[in-house]
Amino acid sequence: MTTGIGVISSGRGENLRYIIEASRSGYLPAEVRVVLADQKDAGALRIAGEYGVKGVFVDPVGTSRQDYDRVLLAHLERADVDLVVLTGYMRILSGPFVEHYRHRILNIHPALLPAFRGMNAFQQALDHGVKWTGTTIHLVDEEVDHGPILFQVPVPVKENDTCESLKARVQRAEYEAYPAAIKKFIEGKPKVVGRRILLECSEAEEFDDTNDLDGVHLNK
């Protein structure tokens, strides 16, 4: 059974490209059915158009957070979406929206949560002098960058790194990590217990993160 994905984005949406390609290559047992954005010029809408995926600009001006999320919800339901995937979405989802898709909303954050939550994660990593940062895919709850962690990939911090150089290296990790995390989520049929995500597959059956990422390299 193919999982229907709805993507919500605010920015350039490059992660979307890799998710679509992973689904169309057969790596990911899913289909991106709709892309929603709160910015008219969001790159995610352009990428959706490139791949023939329905893209919708949902204007947030003059709308309360809950009313806005009701519009998003209507688009997602019309597209028969099972899983919501956030790619650089800069608005905080309302409680009713989170509850409707409880444990079915994924977000990606450019740090190894719970470290460096919120904005400016790259500068936070540099300011703290850490040797490793990375990317985290987690379930969304009512708090920012807080929900149970599904998947993490570490990225080294180099002595001469700037925000831009570190960002570029973390983003390269993201392009492979997000499809791998979605695959793990769909195939593992997860159950959430406290802050842990338990998968139906046994430890022996669960794929090795490093090896699985090798299968995500896409022609780009």
Contacts in CASP RR format, 6 or more apart in sequence:
PFRMAT RR
TARGET T0000
AUTHOR 0000-0000-0000
METHOD contacts of the structure
MODEL  1
MTTGIGVISSGRGENLRYIIEASRSGYLPAEVRVVLADQKDAGALRIAGE
YGVKGVFVDPVGTSRQDYDRVLLAHLERADVDLVVLTGYMRILSGPFVEH
YRHRILNIHPALLPAFRGMNAFQQALDHGVKWTGTTIHLVDEEVDHGPIL
FQVPVPVKENDTCESLKARVQRAEYEAYPAAIKKFIEGKPKVVGRRILLE
CSEAEEFDDTNDLDGVHLNK
1 29 0 8 1.000
2 29 0 8 1.000
2 30 0 8 1.000
2 31 0 8 1.000
3 29 0 8 1.000
3 30 0 8 1.000
3 31 0 8 1.000
3 82 0 8 1.000
3 83 0 8 1.000
3 186 0 8 1.000
4 30 0 8 1.000
4 31 0 8 1.000
4 32 0 8 1.000
4 33 0 8 1.000
4 79 0 8 1.000
4 80 0 8 1.000
4 81 0 8 1.000
4 82 0 8 1.000
4 83 0 8 1.000
5 19 0 8 1.000
5 23 0 8 1.000
5 30 0 8 1.000
5 31 0 8 1.000
5 32 0 8 1.000
5 33 0 8 1.000
5 81 0 8 1.000
5 82 0 8 1.000
5 83 0 8 1.000
5 84 0 8 1.000
5 85 0 8 1.000
5 182 0 8 1.000
6 32 0 8 1.000
6 33 0 8 1.000
6 34 0 8 1.000
6 35 0 8 1.000
6 36 0 8 1.000
6 76 0 8 1.000
6 79 0 8 1.000
6 81 0 8 1.000
6 83 0 8 1.000
6 84 0 8 1.000
6 85 0 8 1.000
7 16 0 8 1.000
7 19 0 8 1.000
7 32 0 8 1.000
7 34 0 8 1.000
7 35 0 8 1.000
7 36 0 8 1.000
7 44 0 8 1.000
7 48 0 8 1.000
7 84 0 8 1.000
7 85 0 8 1.000
7 86 0 8 1.000
7 87 0 8 1.000
8 35 0 8 1.000
8 36 0 8 1.000
8 37 0 8 1.000
8 72 0 8 1.000
8 84 0 8 1.000
8 85 0 8 1.000
8 86 0 8 1.000
8 87 0 8 1.000
8 89 0 8 1.000
9 16 0 8 1.000
9 35 0 8 1.000
9 36 0 8 1.000
9 37 0 8 1.000
9 42 0 8 1.000
9 43 0 8 1.000
9 44 0 8 1.000
9 86 0 8 1.000
9 87 0 8 1.000
9 88 0 8 1.000
9 89 0 8 1.000
10 37 0 8 1.000
10 38 0 8 1.000
10 39 0 8 1.000
10 42 0 8 1.000
10 88 0 8 1.000
10 89 0 8 1.000
10 90 0 8 1.000
10 91 0 8 1.000
11 37 0 8 1.000
11 39 0 8 1.000
11 42 0 8 1.000
11 43 0 8 1.000
11 44 0 8 1.000
11 87 0 8 1.000
11 88 0 8 1.000
11 90 0 8 1.000
12 42 0 8 1.000
12 43 0 8 1.000
12 44 0 8 1.000
13 42 0 8 1.000
13 43 0 8 1.000
13 44 0 8 1.000
13 47 0 8 1.000
13 87 0 8 1.000
13 88 0 8 1.000
14 47 0 8 1.000
14 171 0 8 1.000
14 175 0 8 1.000
15 87 0 8 1.000
15 88 0 8 1.000
15 108 0 8 1.000
15 174 0 8 1.000
15 175 0 8 1.000
15 178 0 8 1.000
16 32 0 8 1.000
16 35 0 8 1.000
16 44 0 8 1.000
16 47 0 8 1.000
16 48 0 8 1.000
16 87 0 8 1.000
17 47 0 8 1.000
17 50 0 8 1.000
17 51 0 8 1.000
17 220 0 8 1.000
18 175 0 8 1.000
18 176 0 8 1.000
18 178 0 8 1.000
18 179 0 8 1.000
18 216 0 8 1.000
18 218 0 8 1.000
18 220 0 8 1.000
19 28 0 8 1.000
19 32 0 8 1.000
19 85 0 8 1.000
19 87 0 8 1.000
19 178 0 8 1.000
19 179 0 8 1.000
19 182 0 8 1.000
20 32 0 8 1.000
20 47 0 8 1.000
20 51 0 8 1.000
20 53 0 8 1.000
21 218 0 8 1.000
21 219 0 8 1.000
21 220 0 8 1.000
22 28 0 8 1.000
22 179 0 8 1.000
22 182 0 8 1.000
22 183 0 8 1.000
22 216 0 8 1.000
22 218 0 8 1.000
23 29 0 8 1.000
23 30 0 8 1.000
23 31 0 8 1.000
23 32 0 8 1.000
24 51 0 8 1.000
25 218 0 8 1.000
27 179 0 8 1.000
27 183 0 8 1.000
27 215 0 8 1.000
27 216 0 8 1.000
28 179 0 8 1.000
28 182 0 8 1.000
28 183 0 8 1.000
28 186 0 8 1.000
29 183 0 8 1.000
29 186 0 8 1.000
29 187 0 8 1.000
30 83 0 8 1.000
30 182 0 8 1.000
30 186 0 8 1.000
32 48 0 8 1.000
32 51 0 8 1.000
32 53 0 8 1.000
33 53 0 8 1.000
33 54 0 8 1.000
33 79 0 8 1.000
33 80 0 8 1.000
33 81 0 8 1.000
34 53 0 8 1.000
34 54 0 8 1.000
34 55 0 8 1.000
34 56 0 8 1.000
34 75 0 8 1.000
34 76 0 8 1.000
34 78 0 8 1.000
34 79 0 8 1.000
34 81 0 8 1.000
35 44 0 8 1.000
35 45 0 8 1.000
35 47 0 8 1.000
35 48 0 8 1.000
35 53 0 8 1.000
35 54 0 8 1.000
35 55 0 8 1.000
35 56 0 8 1.000
36 55 0 8 1.000
36 56 0 8 1.000
36 58 0 8 1.000
36 72 0 8 1.000
36 75 0 8 1.000
36 76 0 8 1.000
37 43 0 8 1.000
37 44 0 8 1.000
37 45 0 8 1.000
37 55 0 8 1.000
37 56 0 8 1.000
37 57 0 8 1.000
37 58 0 8 1.000
38 57 0 8 1.000
38 58 0 8 1.000
38 59 0 8 1.000
38 60 0 8 1.000
38 68 0 8 1.000
38 89 0 8 1.000
38 90 0 8 1.000
38 91 0 8 1.000
39 57 0 8 1.000
40 57 0 8 1.000
40 59 0 8 1.000
42 57 0 8 1.000
44 87 0 8 1.000
45 55 0 8 1.000
45 56 0 8 1.000
45 57 0 8 1.000
48 54 0 8 1.000
48 55 0 8 1.000
49 55 0 8 1.000
54 79 0 8 1.000
56 75 0 8 1.000
58 68 0 8 1.000
58 71 0 8 1.000
58 72 0 8 1.000
58 75 0 8 1.000
60 68 0 8 1.000
60 91 0 8 1.000
63 71 0 8 1.000
65 91 0 8 1.000
65 92 0 8 1.000
65 94 0 8 1.000
66 94 0 8 1.000
66 95 0 8 1.000
66 96 0 8 1.000
68 91 0 8 1.000
68 94 0 8 1.000
69 93 0 8 1.000
69 94 0 8 1.000
69 96 0 8 1.000
69 97 0 8 1.000
70 96 0 8 1.000
72 97 0 8 1.000
73 97 0 8 1.000
73 100 0 8 1.000
76 84 0 8 1.000
76 101 0 8 1.000
82 104 0 8 1.000
83 104 0 8 1.000
83 105 0 8 1.000
83 106 0 8 1.000
83 182 0 8 1.000
83 185 0 8 1.000
83 186 0 8 1.000
84 101 0 8 1.000
84 104 0 8 1.000
84 105 0 8 1.000
84 106 0 8 1.000
84 140 0 8 1.000
85 105 0 8 1.000
85 106 0 8 1.000
85 178 0 8 1.000
85 182 0 8 1.000
86 105 0 8 1.000
86 106 0 8 1.000
86 107 0 8 1.000
86 108 0 8 1.000
86 140 0 8 1.000
87 108 0 8 1.000
87 178 0 8 1.000
88 108 0 8 1.000
89 107 0 8 1.000
92 144 0 8 1.000
93 105 0 8 1.000
93 140 0 8 1.000
95 142 0 8 1.000
98 105 0 8 1.000
98 140 0 8 1.000
98 141 0 8 1.000
98 142 0 8 1.000
103 139 0 8 1.000
103 190 0 8 1.000
103 192 0 8 1.000
105 139 0 8 1.000
105 140 0 8 1.000
106 137 0 8 1.000
106 138 0 8 1.000
106 139 0 8 1.000
106 140 0 8 1.000
106 150 0 8 1.000
106 181 0 8 1.000
106 182 0 8 1.000
106 185 0 8 1.000
107 137 0 8 1.000
107 138 0 8 1.000
107 139 0 8 1.000
107 140 0 8 1.000
107 145 0 8 1.000
108 135 0 8 1.000
108 136 0 8 1.000
108 137 0 8 1.000
108 174 0 8 1.000
108 177 0 8 1.000
108 178 0 8 1.000
108 181 0 8 1.000
109 117 0 8 1.000
109 118 0 8 1.000
109 121 0 8 1.000
109 135 0 8 1.000
109 136 0 8 1.000
109 138 0 8 1.000
109 145 0 8 1.000
110 121 0 8 1.000
110 122 0 8 1.000
110 133 0 8 1.000
110 134 0 8 1.000
110 135 0 8 1.000
110 167 0 8 1.000
110 170 0 8 1.000
110 171 0 8 1.000
110 174 0 8 1.000
111 117 0 8 1.000
111 121 0 8 1.000
111 124 0 8 1.000
111 125 0 8 1.000
111 133 0 8 1.000
111 134 0 8 1.000
111 135 0 8 1.000
111 136 0 8 1.000
112 132 0 8 1.000
112 133 0 8 1.000
112 134 0 8 1.000
112 135 0 8 1.000
112 136 0 8 1.000
112 152 0 8 1.000
112 154 0 8 1.000
113 136 0 8 1.000
113 138 0 8 1.000
113 145 0 8 1.000
113 146 0 8 1.000
113 149 0 8 1.000
113 152 0 8 1.000
114 145 0 8 1.000
114 146 0 8 1.000
115 124 0 8 1.000
115 125 0 8 1.000
115 130 0 8 1.000
115 133 0 8 1.000
116 124 0 8 1.000
116 125 0 8 1.000
116 128 0 8 1.000
116 133 0 8 1.000
117 144 0 8 1.000
117 145 0 8 1.000
117 146 0 8 1.000
118 144 0 8 1.000
118 145 0 8 1.000
121 133 0 8 1.000
122 133 0 8 1.000
122 163 0 8 1.000
122 166 0 8 1.000
122 167 0 8 1.000
122 170 0 8 1.000
123 163 0 8 1.000
125 133 0 8 1.000
125 157 0 8 1.000
125 166 0 8 1.000
126 157 0 8 1.000
126 161 0 8 1.000
126 162 0 8 1.000
126 163 0 8 1.000
126 166 0 8 1.000
129 157 0 8 1.000
130 157 0 8 1.000
131 156 0 8 1.000
131 157 0 8 1.000
132 154 0 8 1.000
132 155 0 8 1.000
132 156 0 8 1.000
132 157 0 8 1.000
133 154 0 8 1.000
133 155 0 8 1.000
133 157 0 8 1.000
133 166 0 8 1.000
133 170 0 8 1.000
134 152 0 8 1.000
134 153 0 8 1.000
134 154 0 8 1.000
134 155 0 8 1.000
134 170 0 8 1.000
134 173 0 8 1.000
135 152 0 8 1.000
135 153 0 8 1.000
135 155 0 8 1.000
135 170 0 8 1.000
135 173 0 8 1.000
135 174 0 8 1.000
135 177 0 8 1.000
136 149 0 8 1.000
136 151 0 8 1.000
136 152 0 8 1.000
137 149 0 8 1.000
137 150 0 8 1.000
137 151 0 8 1.000
137 152 0 8 1.000
137 177 0 8 1.000
137 178 0 8 1.000
137 181 0 8 1.000
137 182 0 8 1.000
138 145 0 8 1.000
138 146 0 8 1.000
138 147 0 8 1.000
138 148 0 8 1.000
138 149 0 8 1.000
138 150 0 8 1.000
139 147 0 8 1.000
139 148 0 8 1.000
139 150 0 8 1.000
139 192 0 8 1.000
139 197 0 8 1.000
140 147 0 8 1.000
141 147 0 8 1.000
141 148 0 8 1.000
147 195 0 8 1.000
148 192 0 8 1.000
148 194 0 8 1.000
148 195 0 8 1.000
148 196 0 8 1.000
148 197 0 8 1.000
149 195 0 8 1.000
149 197 0 8 1.000
150 181 0 8 1.000
150 184 0 8 1.000
150 185 0 8 1.000
150 190 0 8 1.000
150 197 0 8 1.000
151 177 0 8 1.000
151 180 0 8 1.000
151 181 0 8 1.000
151 184 0 8 1.000
151 209 0 8 1.000
153 173 0 8 1.000
153 176 0 8 1.000
153 177 0 8 1.000
153 209 0 8 1.000
153 213 0 8 1.000
155 166 0 8 1.000
155 169 0 8 1.000
155 170 0 8 1.000
155 173 0 8 1.000
156 169 0 8 1.000
157 166 0 8 1.000
158 165 0 8 1.000
158 166 0 8 1.000
175 216 0 8 1.000
175 218 0 8 1.000
176 213 0 8 1.000
176 216 0 8 1.000
176 217 0 8 1.000
177 213 0 8 1.000
179 216 0 8 1.000
180 209 0 8 1.000
180 212 0 8 1.000
180 213 0 8 1.000
180 216 0 8 1.000
183 212 0 8 1.000
184 199 0 8 1.000
184 207 0 8 1.000
184 212 0 8 1.000
187 201 0 8 1.000
188 199 0 8 1.000
188 200 0 8 1.000
188 201 0 8 1.000
189 199 0 8 1.000
189 200 0 8 1.000
190 197 0 8 1.000
190 198 0 8 1.000
190 199 0 8 1.000
190 200 0 8 1.000
191 197 0 8 1.000
191 198 0 8 1.000
191 199 0 8 1.000
191 200 0 8 1.000
192 198 0 8 1.000
199 206 0 8 1.000
END
